[in-house]
Amino acid sequence: MKEALEEQLRYRLEEASTTIGDYVDSLHLINGTETLFQIGDGYPLEYLKAFEIMPAEYDHTPQWAYFTDKNRMVCRLKLEDPVTGRQLGILVLALDTDKLTALYGNLELANFQLLNEDNLILSGTASERIGSLFSMKSNESVVKLIQKSRFSGLQYVYVADAKPAAIMKKQTLFSFYVTLFAWAGVILITYWLMRRITIPLTKLTRLMRRAGREEYVLMDEVSSRDEVALLCHGYNQMVNLTRELIEKNYKSELLKHEAELRSLQMYVNPHFLYNTLAYINVLSATPEGVRHIPDVNQRLTNILRFSISTGDNTVPLVKEMSIVEMYLQIHKYRYKDRLAYEIQLSPGFHSISIPKLLLQPLVENAIIHGVDRCAEGGKIRIIVDEDNFDLVITIENSIEDKETQNTVKSSLIPNRPGESKRGFGSGLKNVNDRIKYQYGASYGAVIALNDNYATVTVRLPIVIEGE
């Protein structure tokens, strides 16, 4: 809270310095006899109690005064709680009197004075009179021109000799300078409005039109803190979010089609079909084997039909697991007792939705790089469980030879930029990328090596099919 208040005061001081120039000495927030904050390089206030007892017609309006501490002209404003009326503190703005006096350098000595509402001289061409009362008595030898500011309550007094020609000339010059300063003020305000409001809004309008044509360009050079800046920052956030969504959806669709193509190629590639058909040929050589051919053929047909079927990219877990079991059963006919598998899938997980053909590449890795390389065969275990409201699927397979262990270890090492892995890590990487692009960075597939087992853990959100 304290840092936020100090930052707000610093911003107000910078705003005041920008508006009225470098005549601001410092900005103070006091409470009784204690200075809570001081913003600026000026000297600390010496007479804090004076601001507490300073007379004013209304405490909630600014009151200007001259104090002897460091010859500064100050403005005091009491801060009150609008609900309870309790005084919260006093805000004091101090101006450098010497710099203000330099403004009157082209005027004659003692002919211009700046007064507060109580006729106390706050500034003027005669610095020795600052702090004294200005006499409002009529004097035939001089003419007093008095103008009061309705904003600050300050009085501007110009004293001239009672000579008609001189008075007319000085009045003419005064009017000319007032008009000149007024026009300069109008030009500066117009320029400020254009830079802070008109130009950014015009540029933002052009960028919004380009966004309507799907050309997303960021709004740069936004340095202010006003409502226009908030609008520009909101537009930039919208552009960044739109870019991110476009890239995410594009990559997700690209990976989806790539995965479907890779899965189709995986099942209809010559190697897989050759091995299966060759094994069918072997089975046909014996009466016992002939009776297994229809089952192998049916399972192969179901796998191929599932892989090329169109529709949603997700399927119920029980359906995906049935395809995995068909795949394992075909290999079971091939490896016989060398291959053992176990699938633990509780009925409560059947309707959970997962990406289509997500598990088959991992099971294929387990067979090719695990069971096939074990002299006495091996076992594959697939366990479905829940952890911290996430779906966790574990695929564990036996590994034996050093070459396979080194292959698994190499798959644990992240790819270098531009490098793609082949063999054991390629299927895992494809599965991991599909999961992350579809569900986010907190999900994916990882592999670990433990003794003579390789374990792949797949983490997915629990999404019920049909919801």
Solvent accessible surface area in square Angstrom, and as a share of the most:
residue,aa,sasa,rsa
1,M,192,0.86
2,K,127,0.54
3,E,127,0.57
4,A,65,0.50
5,L,66,0.33
6,E,56,0.25
7,E,79,0.35
8,Q,81,0.36
9,L,14,0.07
10,R,100,0.37
11,Y,63,0.24
12,R,115,0.42
13,L,20,0.10
14,E,98,0.44
15,E,76,0.34
16,A,26,0.20
17,S,41,0.26
18,T,112,0.65
19,T,105,0.61
20,I,76,0.39
21,G,29,0.28
22,D,96,0.50
23,Y,55,0.21
24,V,21,0.12
25,D,32,0.17
26,S,0,0.00
27,L,10,0.05
28,H,1,0.00
29,L,11,0.06
30,I,0,0.00
31,N,75,0.39
32,G,25,0.24
33,T,104,0.61
34,E,105,0.47
35,T,54,0.31
36,L,66,0.33
37,F,19,0.08
38,Q,58,0.26
39,I,3,0.01
40,G,33,0.32
41,D,154,0.80
42,G,14,0.13
43,Y,130,0.49
44,P,86,0.54
45,L,15,0.07
46,E,88,0.40
47,Y,110,0.42
48,L,25,0.12
49,K,110,0.47
50,A,25,0.19
51,F,1,0.00
52,E,46,0.21
53,I,122,0.62
54,M,19,0.08
55,P,100,0.63
56,A,34,0.26
57,E,132,0.59
58,Y,120,0.45
59,D,57,0.30
60,H,125,0.56
61,T,49,0.29
62,P,58,0.37
63,Q,12,0.05
64,W,32,0.11
65,A,10,0.07
66,Y,34,0.13
67,F,31,0.13
68,T,102,0.59
69,D,5,0.03
70,K,94,0.40
71,N,83,0.43
72,R,6,0.02
73,M,3,0.01
74,V,1,0.00
75,C,16,0.09
76,R,0,0.00
77,L,50,0.25
78,K,26,0.11
79,L,60,0.30
80,E,76,0.34
81,D,35,0.18
82,P,132,0.83
83,V,135,0.78
84,T,98,0.57
85,G,47,0.45
86,R,153,0.56
87,Q,61,0.27
88,L,81,0.40
89,G,0,0.00
90,I,0,0.00
91,L,42,0.21
92,V,0,0.00
93,L,38,0.19
94,A,0,0.00
95,L,12,0.06
96,D,38,0.20
97,T,4,0.02
98,D,105,0.55
99,K,87,0.37
100,L,18,0.09
101,T,32,0.19
102,A,76,0.59
103,L,95,0.47
104,Y,25,0.09
105,G,66,0.64
106,N,121,0.62
107,L,64,0.32
108,E,107,0.48
109,L,135,0.67
110,A,41,0.32
111,N,11,0.06
112,F,25,0.10
113,Q,0,0.00
114,L,15,0.07
115,L,0,0.00
116,N,7,0.04
117,E,75,0.34
118,D,83,0.43
119,N,45,0.23
120,L,38,0.19
121,I,0,0.00
122,L,0,0.00
123,S,0,0.00
124,G,0,0.00
125,T,18,0.10
126,A,0,0.00
127,S,68,0.44
128,E,134,0.60
129,R,85,0.31
130,I,24,0.12
131,G,35,0.33
132,S,51,0.33
133,L,126,0.63
134,F,15,0.06
135,S,62,0.40
136,M,76,0.34
137,K,165,0.70
138,S,118,0.76
139,N,83,0.43
140,E,168,0.75
141,S,69,0.45
142,V,38,0.22
143,V,47,0.27
144,K,58,0.25
145,L,61,0.30
146,I,81,0.41
147,Q,114,0.50
148,K,117,0.49
149,S,25,0.16
150,R,245,0.90
151,F,188,0.78
152,S,22,0.14
153,G,7,0.07
154,L,13,0.07
155,Q,21,0.09
156,Y,87,0.33
157,V,0,0.00
158,Y,29,0.11
159,V,26,0.15
160,A,7,0.05
161,D,75,0.39
162,A,44,0.34
163,K,125,0.53
164,P,107,0.67
165,A,81,0.63
166,A,34,0.26
167,I,25,0.13
168,M,121,0.54
169,K,134,0.57
170,K,48,0.20
171,Q,67,0.30
172,T,86,0.50
173,L,79,0.39
174,F,97,0.40
175,S,62,0.40
176,F,113,0.47
177,Y,94,0.36
178,V,75,0.43
179,T,70,0.41
180,L,91,0.45
181,F,144,0.60
182,A,56,0.44
183,W,159,0.56
184,A,42,0.33
185,G,26,0.25
186,V,81,0.47
187,I,110,0.56
188,L,121,0.60
189,I,104,0.53
190,T,64,0.37
191,Y,126,0.48
192,W,118,0.42
193,L,71,0.35
194,M,87,0.39
195,R,142,0.52
196,R,70,0.26
197,I,63,0.32
198,T,67,0.39
199,I,89,0.45
200,P,24,0.15
201,L,69,0.34
202,T,66,0.38
203,K,60,0.25
204,L,11,0.06
205,T,61,0.35
206,R,131,0.48
207,L,11,0.06
208,M,92,0.41
209,R,161,0.59
210,R,89,0.32
211,A,15,0.11
212,G,66,0.64
213,R,147,0.54
214,E,133,0.60
215,E,71,0.32
216,Y,54,0.20
217,V,50,0.29
218,L,68,0.34
219,M,11,0.05
220,D,80,0.41
221,E,163,0.73
222,V,36,0.21
223,S,108,0.70
224,S,30,0.19
225,R,155,0.57
226,D,34,0.18
227,E,134,0.60
228,V,21,0.12
229,A,2,0.02
230,L,122,0.61
231,L,97,0.48
232,C,2,0.01
233,H,80,0.36
234,G,36,0.34
235,Y,10,0.04
236,N,25,0.13
237,Q,127,0.57
238,M,81,0.36
239,V,0,0.00
240,N,74,0.38
241,L,100,0.50
242,T,33,0.19
243,R,105,0.38
244,E,106,0.47
245,L,87,0.43
246,I,91,0.46
247,E,93,0.42
248,K,87,0.37
249,N,89,0.46
250,Y,140,0.53
251,K,70,0.30
252,S,32,0.21
253,E,87,0.39
254,L,95,0.47
255,L,25,0.12
256,K,48,0.20
257,H,104,0.46
258,E,71,0.32
259,A,3,0.02
260,E,66,0.30
261,L,96,0.48
262,R,90,0.33
263,S,6,0.04
264,L,57,0.28
265,Q,93,0.41
266,M,39,0.17
267,Y,1,0.00
268,V,61,0.35
269,N,41,0.21
270,P,111,0.70
271,H,128,0.57
272,F,17,0.07
273,L,48,0.24
274,Y,154,0.59
275,N,33,0.17
276,T,7,0.04
277,L,103,0.51
278,A,38,0.29
279,Y,30,0.11
280,I,28,0.14
281,N,107,0.55
282,V,96,0.55
283,L,13,0.07
284,S,56,0.36
285,A,82,0.63
286,T,68,0.40
287,P,122,0.77
288,E,115,0.51
289,G,5,0.05
290,V,71,0.41
291,R,161,0.59
292,H,45,0.20
293,I,35,0.18
294,P,89,0.56
295,D,47,0.24
296,V,0,0.00
297,N,78,0.40
298,Q,92,0.41
299,R,60,0.22
300,L,11,0.05
301,T,48,0.28
302,N,34,0.17
303,I,0,0.00
304,L,43,0.21
305,R,138,0.51
306,F,17,0.07
307,S,7,0.05
308,I,101,0.51
309,S,53,0.34
310,T,136,0.79
311,G,59,0.57
312,D,110,0.57
313,N,25,0.13
314,T,34,0.20
315,V,18,0.11
316,P,41,0.26
317,L,0,0.00
318,V,61,0.35
319,K,91,0.38
320,E,1,0.00
321,M,7,0.03
322,S,38,0.25
323,I,3,0.01
324,V,1,0.00
325,E,76,0.34
326,M,37,0.16
327,Y,5,0.02
328,L,0,0.00
329,Q,33,0.15
330,I,8,0.04
331,H,18,0.08
332,K,59,0.25
333,Y,36,0.14
334,R,100,0.36
335,Y,18,0.07
336,K,131,0.55
337,D,139,0.72
338,R,88,0.32
339,L,0,0.00
340,A,43,0.33
341,Y,57,0.22
342,E,57,0.26
343,I,45,0.23
344,Q,71,0.31
345,L,37,0.19
346,S,56,0.36
347,P,107,0.68
348,G,66,0.64
349,F,33,0.14
350,H,64,0.29
351,S,53,0.34
352,I,5,0.02
353,S,9,0.06
354,I,0,0.00
355,P,0,0.00
356,K,20,0.08
357,L,5,0.03
358,L,0,0.00
359,L,0,0.00
360,Q,3,0.02
361,P,12,0.08
362,L,4,0.02
363,V,0,0.00
364,E,35,0.16
365,N,17,0.09
366,A,2,0.01
367,I,2,0.01
368,I,73,0.37
369,H,18,0.08
370,G,0,0.00
371,V,0,0.00
372,D,64,0.33
373,R,86,0.31
374,C,4,0.02
375,A,82,0.64
376,E,156,0.70
377,G,12,0.11
378,G,16,0.15
379,K,79,0.34
380,I,0,0.00
381,R,75,0.27
382,I,1,0.00
383,I,48,0.25
384,V,8,0.05
385,D,80,0.41
386,E,73,0.33
387,D,67,0.35
388,N,119,0.61
389,F,170,0.71
390,D,23,0.12
391,L,0,0.00
392,V,17,0.10
393,I,0,0.00
394,T,30,0.18
395,I,1,0.01
396,E,39,0.18
397,N,4,0.02
398,S,17,0.11
399,I,3,0.01
400,E,89,0.40
401,D,45,0.23
402,K,149,0.63
403,E,114,0.51
404,T,0,0.00
405,Q,24,0.11
406,N,90,0.46
407,T,36,0.21
408,V,0,0.00
409,K,105,0.45
410,S,55,0.36
411,S,16,0.11
412,L,80,0.40
413,I,111,0.56
414,P,115,0.73
415,N,43,0.22
416,R,183,0.67
417,P,141,0.89
418,G,93,0.90
419,E,85,0.38
420,S,88,0.57
421,K,46,0.19
422,R,217,0.79
423,G,41,0.39
424,F,5,0.02
425,G,7,0.07
426,S,32,0.21
427,G,10,0.10
428,L,16,0.08
429,K,93,0.39
430,N,20,0.10
431,V,1,0.00
432,N,32,0.16
433,D,33,0.17
434,R,13,0.05
435,I,0,0.00
436,K,75,0.32
437,Y,74,0.28
438,Q,60,0.27
439,Y,51,0.19
440,G,22,0.21
441,A,90,0.70
442,S,89,0.57
443,Y,43,0.16
444,G,9,0.09
445,A,6,0.04
446,V,101,0.58
447,I,14,0.07
448,A,56,0.44
449,L,47,0.23
450,N,100,0.51
451,D,119,0.61
452,N,86,0.44
453,Y,92,0.35
454,A,0,0.00
455,T,29,0.17
456,V,11,0.06
457,T,42,0.24
458,V,0,0.00
459,R,69,0.25
460,L,1,0.00
461,P,23,0.15
462,I,65,0.33
463,V,63,0.36
464,I,61,0.31
465,E,67,0.30
466,G,81,0.78
467,E,168,0.75
